[in-house]
C-alpha cells in the first residue's frame, strides 16, 4: 500500500511538472480519480518532496505547477511504455505514415538518451522480451499517402497562422491552383487537409496525395475561433462529409455481443432490446462509407433508418451483385 501511495504521489508530481499553466485541485482530482480533499492532501505531500511547487493565481481559483520539471531520476520510462511507443511507431510505418513513424522513433531515442545508464541496463532485458513477444497483425486496407514535405508545410502554416497555396490534382478542375486557410489534418483511410478556400465559407477536405507544389504564404490566415476539428470529424462516419443523418441500426441477438464492444460512432447510444439484440443510434454524415462498413456485418444488422442509408446500401449491394453474378 505504501508503494502504491508513493506511486500516486509521483504520478501527481509528473502531472504538475508537465503543465505550463498548472492544475487546479479539481483538475488534479479529475486526472487521478480522487475527491477534492484527497487531491489537496496529495498536493501537500508533493510539496514536501518538491518544495519548488508554486502557486499561480487564476481567479477565482489557484493553479499549481512544478515549473522546472522533474529530475531524470523520477522520469525513467518503463519497459511497457517503451514497447508501446515502439508499437505505435511500427503501426504508423505499416500504414505508410513514415513521417509520424520517424517522429516517434526519434522521440524514443531522445527518451532513452535522457535515461540514466543504470536504468537503461535494467530496462533492456524486459524491453527485448516484450518486443519479441508482441507484434502487430497486418490488416488489409489502404496505405494512406503521407509525403513528409506536404505534411511539414501544412503544419508550418497551421502553427504560424498563414495561408497555403498548392496545385490540386482532384476536384472538378484538376490542376487548378488553390489558396486556402488551413484548419487541420484528418488522418484515416486517406489523409485530408481540412481547409477553407473562401473567407466565411465552411471548410472542405483536400486529399493530401492530390496536393502538389505546396507553399506557405506570407498572408495571415486564421481559422474561426469556434471551429473544433474533433467536432468536425465526429460529424462523419468516416472521411466523407455530406448531409448529416440520424442513423438507427438494429443488431440481431447473434451480433449483439460484438456490437456492445464496437464503436460505430463517437456519439453513439446503444439500447438493449427484449429479444437480445441491440439498437444503435448516432448522427453522422458519410453514408457511403457507413454502407461499406455495414456490409461486413452481413445479416447481423438491419438499417432502420435513414432512407438515404438504406438506398445507399441497396445500390452498393446491386453493384457488387452485378460484378459477381454470371449472365
SEMAR-379594 format. One record per residue (C-alpha): residue number from 1; residue in one letter; chain; x, y, z. Coordinates in Angstrom, 3 decimals, m for minus. Layout:
BEGIN
PT   pos   code   unit       east      north         up
PT   NUM      A      A          X          Y          Z
...
//
This chain:
BEGIN
PT   pos   code   unit       east      north         up
PT     1      X      A      0.000      0.000      0.000
PT     2      X      A      2.855      2.371      0.829
PT     3      X      A      4.396      1.736     m2.579
PT     4      X      A      1.019      2.385     m4.215
PT     5      X      A      0.673      5.735     m2.408
PT     6      X      A      4.188      6.716     m3.383
PT     7      X      A      3.414      5.851     m6.992
PT     8      X      A      0.289      8.020     m6.925
PT     9      X      A      2.227     10.958     m5.496
PT    10      X      A      4.876     10.581     m8.184
PT    11      X      A      2.110     10.466    m10.800
PT    12      X      A      0.745     13.758     m9.466
PT    13      X      A      4.242     15.284     m9.435
PT    14      X      A      4.662     14.319    m13.091
PT    15      X      A      1.319     15.880    m13.949
PT    16      X      A      2.295     19.117    m12.205
PT    17      X      A      5.663     19.152    m13.956
PT    18      X      A      4.152     18.544    m17.409
PT    19      X      A      1.796     21.524    m17.483
PT    20      X      A      2.770     25.122    m18.202
PT    21      X      A     m0.387     26.728    m16.843
PT    22      X      A     m0.730     24.469    m13.802
PT    23      X      A     m3.614     22.398    m12.431
PT    24      X      A     m6.390     23.316    m10.025
PT    25      X      A     m7.314     20.986     m7.168
PT    26      X      A    m10.425     19.915     m9.070
PT    27      X      A     m8.341     19.122    m12.153
PT    28      X      A     m5.906     17.100    m10.041
PT    29      X      A     m8.793     15.117     m8.614
PT    30      X      A    m10.249     14.511    m12.057
PT    31      X      A     m6.928     13.301    m13.512
PT    32      X      A     m6.274     10.982    m10.566
PT    33      X      A     m9.853      9.868     m9.977
PT    34      X      A     m9.994     11.141     m6.380
PT    35      X      A    m12.028     13.712     m4.455
PT    36      X      A    m11.002     17.299     m3.841
PT    37      X      A     m9.954     16.673     m0.217
PT    38      X      A     m7.740     13.755     m1.246
PT    39      X      A     m6.236     15.846     m4.036
PT    40      X      A     m5.486     18.574     m1.503
PT    41      X      A     m3.690     16.132      0.804
PT    42      X      A     m1.721     14.696     m2.115
PT    43      X      A     m0.703     18.203     m3.219
PT    44      X      A      0.600     18.942      0.285
PT    45      X      A      2.566     15.676      0.268
PT    46      X      A      4.092     16.521     m3.123
PT    47      X      A      5.074     19.959     m1.811
PT    48      X      A      7.119     18.314      0.968
PT    49      X      A      9.150     16.347     m1.590
PT    50      X      A      9.230     19.050     m4.270
PT    51      X      A      9.442     22.430     m2.500
PT    52      X      A      9.704     24.141     m5.896
PT    53      X      A      5.956     23.577     m6.318
PT    54      X      A      4.473     27.003     m6.968
PT    55      X      A      1.024     28.541     m6.834
PT    56      X      A     m0.382     30.567     m9.725
PT    57      X      A     m3.304     32.894     m9.083
PT    58      X      A     m6.083     32.310    m11.600
PT    59      X      A     m9.159     33.937    m10.038
PT    60      X      A    m11.421     32.565     m8.760
PT    61      X      A     m9.115     29.531     m8.370
PT    62      X      A     m5.451     28.761     m7.827
PT    63      X      A     m3.281     26.613    m10.032
PT    64      X      A     m0.229     24.608     m9.026
PT    65      X      A      2.774     23.507    m11.052
PT    66      X      A      6.385     22.384    m10.788
PT    67      X      A      7.964     24.879    m13.218
PT    68      X      A     11.433     23.400    m13.681
PT    69      X      A     10.241     19.851    m14.328
PT    70      X      A     11.471     16.741    m12.576
PT    71      X      A     14.939     15.284    m12.381
PT    72      X      A     15.594     12.306    m14.645
PT    73      X      A     15.662     10.101    m11.549
PT    74      X      A     11.878     10.421    m11.341
PT    75      X      A     11.258     10.177    m15.077
PT    76      X      A     12.727      6.809    m16.092
PT    77      X      A     10.372      5.101    m18.556
PT    78      X      A      9.084      1.557    m18.047
PT    79      X      A      9.589     m1.313    m20.460
PT    80      X      A      5.855     m1.301    m21.165
PT    81      X      A      5.886      2.395    m22.074
PT    82      X      A      8.826      1.981    m24.458
PT    83      X      A      7.248     m1.122    m26.014
PT    84      X      A      4.020      0.821    m26.582
PT    85      X      A      5.987      3.652    m28.208
PT    86      X      A      7.787      1.201    m30.498
PT    87      X      A      4.472     m0.473    m31.395
PT    88      X      A      2.887      2.873    m32.246
PT    89      X      A      5.837      3.730    m34.500
PT    90      X      A      5.556      0.354    m36.234
PT    91      X      A      1.797      0.824    m36.698
PT    92      X      A      2.387      4.163    m38.404
PT    93      X      A      5.115      2.623    m40.558
PT    94      X      A      2.862     m0.224    m41.728
PT    95      X      A      0.158      2.321    m42.588
PT    96      X      A      2.587      4.255    m44.753
PT    97      X      A      2.794      7.154    m42.292
PT    98      X      A      6.581      7.318    m42.392
PT    99      X      A      6.788     10.931    m41.181
PT   100      X      A      4.916     10.177    m37.963
PT   101      X      A      6.712      6.847    m37.550
PT   102      X      A     10.030      8.685    m37.789
PT   103      X      A      8.881     11.258    m35.236
PT   104      X      A      8.018      8.542    m32.713
PT   105      X      A     11.309      6.710    m33.263
PT   106      X      A     13.159      9.988    m32.767
PT   107      X      A     11.214     10.525    m29.544
PT   108      X      A     12.136      7.012    m28.418
PT   109      X      A     15.831      7.766    m28.919
PT   110      X      A     15.523     11.048    m27.007
PT   111      X      A     13.807      9.310    m24.098
PT   112      X      A     16.470      6.613    m23.964
PT   113      X      A     19.312      9.120    m24.241
PT   114      X      A     17.854     11.083    m21.318
PT   115      X      A     17.527      7.927    m19.203
PT   116      X      A     20.328      7.129    m16.809
PT   117      X      A     22.648      4.313    m17.848
PT   118      X      A     21.759      2.116    m14.869
PT   119      X      A     18.054      2.436    m15.658
PT   120      X      A     18.667      1.612    m19.321
PT   121      X      A     20.520     m1.546    m18.327
PT   122      X      A     17.631     m2.627    m16.104
PT   123      X      A     15.126     m1.935    m18.876
PT   124      X      A     16.964     m3.707    m21.684
PT   125      X      A     16.041     m7.366    m20.949
PT   126      X      A     12.362     m6.639    m20.242
PT   127      X      A     12.056     m4.397    m23.287
PT   128      X      A     13.662     m7.011    m25.531
PT   129      X      A     11.293     m9.681    m24.180
PT   130      X      A      8.223     m7.518    m24.845
PT   131      X      A      9.328     m6.563    m28.354
PT   132      X      A      9.806    m10.240    m29.229
PT   133      X      A      6.522    m11.333    m27.613
PT   134      X      A      4.250     m8.639    m29.084
PT   135      X      A      3.627     m7.909    m32.741
PT   136      X      A      1.015     m6.319    m34.959
PT   137      X      A     m1.434     m8.224    m37.121
PT   138      X      A     m1.352     m6.795    m40.627
PT   139      X      A     m4.823     m5.681    m41.697
PT   140      X      A     m5.958     m5.261    m45.270
PT   141      X      A     m6.680     m1.682    m46.250
PT   142      X      A     m5.289      1.380    m47.988
PT   143      X      A     m1.887      2.783    m47.213
PT   144      X      A     m2.575      6.497    m46.729
PT   145      X      A     m0.287      8.917    m48.514
PT   146      X      A      1.935     10.889    m46.177
PT   147      X      A      4.575     12.886    m48.018
PT   148      X      A      6.765     14.483    m45.364
PT   149      X      A      7.238     17.768    m47.265
PT   150      X      A      3.471     18.224    m47.716
PT   151      X      A      2.736     17.456    m44.074
PT   152      X      A      5.566     19.739    m42.926
PT   153      X      A      4.211     22.657    m44.981
PT   154      X      A      0.689     22.140    m43.625
PT   155      X      A      1.954     22.055    m40.046
PT   156      X      A      4.097     25.156    m40.576
PT   157      X      A      1.100     27.071    m41.918
PT   158      X      A     m1.107     25.992    m39.018
PT   159      X      A      1.485     26.896    m36.380
PT   160      X      A      2.374     30.242    m37.974
PT   161      X      A     m1.271     31.104    m38.824
PT   162      X      A     m0.553     31.580    m42.514
PT   163      X      A     m2.256     30.523    m45.717
PT   164      X      A     m1.324     27.754    m48.142
PT   165      X      A     m1.076     27.651    m51.924
PT   166      X      A     m0.973     24.390    m53.863
PT   167      X      A     m1.942     22.756    m57.121
PT   168      X      A     m4.779     20.293    m56.571
PT   169      X      A     m4.974     17.237    m58.809
PT   170      X      A     m8.530     16.377    m57.740
PT   171      X      A    m11.906     18.060    m57.797
PT   172      X      A    m13.930     19.271    m60.765
PT   173      X      A    m10.960     21.150    m62.274
PT   174      X      A     m7.820     19.032    m61.748
PT   175      X      A     m4.585     21.003    m61.781
PT   176      X      A     m6.112     24.261    m60.578
PT   177      X      A     m4.050     26.339    m58.117
PT   178      X      A     m5.801     26.879    m54.773
PT   179      X      A     m5.185     29.280    m51.908
PT   180      X      A     m6.679     28.143    m48.612
PT   181      X      A     m6.819     28.763    m44.891
PT   182      X      A     m5.767     25.521    m43.172
PT   183      X      A     m7.909     24.280    m40.267
PT   184      X      A     m6.219     20.945    m39.537
PT   185      X      A     m5.448     17.438    m40.795
PT   186      X      A     m7.636     14.327    m40.668
PT   187      X      A     m5.703     11.059    m40.581
PT   188      X      A     m7.553      7.888    m41.575
PT   189      X      A     m8.074      5.542    m44.528
PT   190      X      A     m6.939      8.526    m46.555
PT   191      X      A     m5.319     11.655    m45.139
PT   192      X      A     m7.003     15.007    m45.692
PT   193      X      A     m6.203     18.668    m45.229
PT   194      X      A     m9.247     20.438    m43.778
PT   195      X      A     m9.203     23.980    m45.172
PT   196      X      A    m11.422     26.783    m46.425
PT   197      X      A    m10.813     28.292    m49.834
PT   198      X      A    m13.045     31.333    m49.371
PT   199      X      A    m13.462     33.502    m46.269
PT   200      X      A    m16.728     32.890    m44.476
PT   201      X      A    m17.297     29.546    m46.233
PT   202      X      A    m17.086     26.319    m44.262
PT   203      X      A    m14.072     24.049    m44.741
PT   204      X      A    m13.812     21.124    m47.120
PT   205      X      A    m11.482     18.149    m47.315
PT   206      X      A     m8.464     18.070    m49.639
PT   207      X      A     m6.687     14.730    m50.123
PT   208      X      A     m3.009     15.078    m49.261
PT   209      X      A     m1.971     12.715    m52.067
PT   210      X      A     m3.503     15.097    m54.621
PT   211      X      A     m1.725     18.200    m53.315
PT   212      X      A      1.252     19.297    m55.422
PT   213      X      A      3.688     22.236    m55.393
PT   214      X      A      2.630     23.299    m51.912
PT   215      X      A      3.963     26.502    m50.363
PT   216      X      A      3.310     28.510    m47.211
PT   217      X      A      2.134     32.061    m47.930
PT   218      X      A      3.084     35.246    m46.141
PT   219      X      A     m0.524     36.329    m45.667
PT   220      X      A     m2.163     35.734    m42.311
PT   221      X      A     m4.812     33.033    m42.172
PT   222      X      A     m6.636     32.046    m39.004
PT   223      X      A     m9.427     29.550    m38.625
PT   224      X      A    m12.624     30.618    m36.789
PT   225      X      A    m12.336     30.538    m33.010
PT   226      X      A    m15.489     28.429    m32.705
PT   227      X      A    m14.199     25.721    m35.057
PT   228      X      A    m13.382     22.335    m33.499
PT   229      X      A    m11.576     19.806    m35.672
PT   230      X      A    m12.747     16.986    m33.405
PT   231      X      A    m16.383     18.080    m33.662
PT   232      X      A    m15.985     18.367    m37.438
PT   233      X      A    m14.574     14.839    m37.644
PT   234      X      A    m17.313     13.484    m35.369
PT   235      X      A    m19.983     14.658    m37.811
PT   236      X      A    m18.932     11.970    m40.271
PT   237      X      A    m18.816      8.187    m40.025
PT   238      X      A    m15.532      8.270    m41.930
PT   239      X      A    m13.926     10.993    m44.011
PT   240      X      A    m16.641     11.924    m46.476
PT   241      X      A    m18.742     14.929    m45.479
PT   242      X      A    m22.302     15.093    m46.828
PT   243      X      A    m25.771     15.564    m45.347
PT   244      X      A    m25.905     14.674    m41.657
PT   245      X      A    m28.428     11.911    m40.930
PT   246      X      A    m29.990     10.267    m37.883
PT   247      X      A    m28.825      6.664    m38.135
PT   248      X      A    m30.608      3.759    m36.420
PT   249      X      A    m29.205      0.237    m36.706
PT   250      X      A    m30.894     m2.903    m35.377
PT   251      X      A    m28.333     m5.553    m34.432
PT   252      X      A    m29.619     m9.120    m34.146
PT   253      X      A    m29.047    m11.196    m30.999
PT   254      X      A    m26.307    m13.082    m32.877
PT   255      X      A    m24.346     m9.855    m33.319
PT   256      X      A    m25.243     m8.129    m30.046
PT   257      X      A    m22.092     m9.169    m28.170
PT   258      X      A    m19.869     m7.788    m30.921
PT   259      X      A    m21.966     m4.602    m31.175
PT   260      X      A    m21.658     m3.909    m27.458
PT   261      X      A    m17.865     m3.878    m27.866
PT   262      X      A    m17.921     m1.957    m31.153
PT   263      X      A    m17.824      1.783    m31.676
PT   264      X      A    m19.775      2.782    m34.752
PT   265      X      A    m19.555      6.482    m33.916
PT   266      X      A    m18.093      8.742    m31.243
PT   267      X      A    m21.540      9.906    m30.125
PT   268      X      A    m23.484      6.657    m30.369
PT   269      X      A    m26.057      5.304    m27.938
PT   270      X      A    m26.711      1.574    m27.550
PT   271      X      A    m30.063      0.232    m26.330
PT   272      X      A    m30.507     m3.461    m25.390
PT   273      X      A    m33.698     m4.970    m26.848
PT   274      X      A    m36.077     m7.564    m25.336
PT   275      X      A    m35.128    m10.164    m27.972
PT   276      X      A    m31.426     m9.962    m27.005
PT   277      X      A    m30.439     m7.678    m29.849
PT   278      X      A    m29.380     m4.035    m29.567
PT   279      X      A    m30.394     m0.778    m31.201
PT   280      X      A    m27.552      1.605    m32.109
PT   281      X      A    m28.280      5.290    m32.705
PT   282      X      A    m25.997      8.130    m33.790
PT   283      X      A    m25.999     11.213    m36.000
PT   284      X      A    m23.447     11.383    m38.782
PT   285      X      A    m22.695     12.071    m42.421
PT   286      X      A    m20.750      9.796    m44.752
PT   287      X      A    m23.470      7.289    m45.707
PT   288      X      A    m21.394      5.626    m48.404
PT   289      X      A    m18.570      4.724    m46.015
PT   290      X      A    m21.095      3.572    m43.441
PT   291      X      A    m22.766      1.312    m46.019
PT   292      X      A    m19.379     m0.172    m46.904
PT   293      X      A    m18.738     m0.916    m43.249
PT   294      X      A    m22.177     m2.372    m42.560
PT   295      X      A    m21.659     m4.832    m45.423
PT   296      X      A    m19.076     m6.590    m43.202
PT   297      X      A    m21.793     m7.304    m40.606
PT   298      X      A    m23.717     m9.499    m43.034
PT   299      X      A    m27.186    m10.459    m41.778
PT   300      X      A    m26.407     m9.338    m38.204
PT   301      X      A    m27.510     m5.761    m38.899
PT   302      X      A    m30.643     m4.170    m40.340
PT   303      X      A    m30.783     m0.495    m41.268
PT   304      X      A    m33.837      1.033    m39.624
PT   305      X      A    m33.045      4.497    m40.957
PT   306      X      A    m32.417      6.827    m42.604
PT   307      X      A    m33.874      6.025    m46.054
PT   308      X      A    m30.756      7.532    m47.643
PT   309      X      A    m28.583      4.887    m45.987
PT   310      X      A    m30.992      2.107    m46.915
PT   311      X      A    m30.926      3.248    m50.544
PT   312      X      A    m27.125      3.558    m50.494
PT   313      X      A    m26.726      0.035    m49.115
PT   314      X      A    m29.146     m1.402    m51.705
PT   315      X      A    m27.313      0.375    m54.536
PT   316      X      A    m23.877     m0.805    m53.362
PT   317      X      A    m25.136     m4.383    m52.983
PT   318      X      A    m26.560     m4.282    m56.507
PT   319      X      A    m23.250     m3.057    m57.910
PT   320      X      A    m21.442     m5.920    m56.131
PT   321      X      A    m24.055     m8.444    m57.303
PT   322      X      A    m23.710     m7.434    m60.951
PT   323      X      A    m19.927     m7.729    m60.711
PT   324      X      A    m20.036    m11.270    m59.344
PT   325      X      A    m23.083    m12.943    m60.887
PT   326      X      A    m22.517    m14.598    m64.265
PT   327      X      A    m25.054    m13.959    m67.011
//
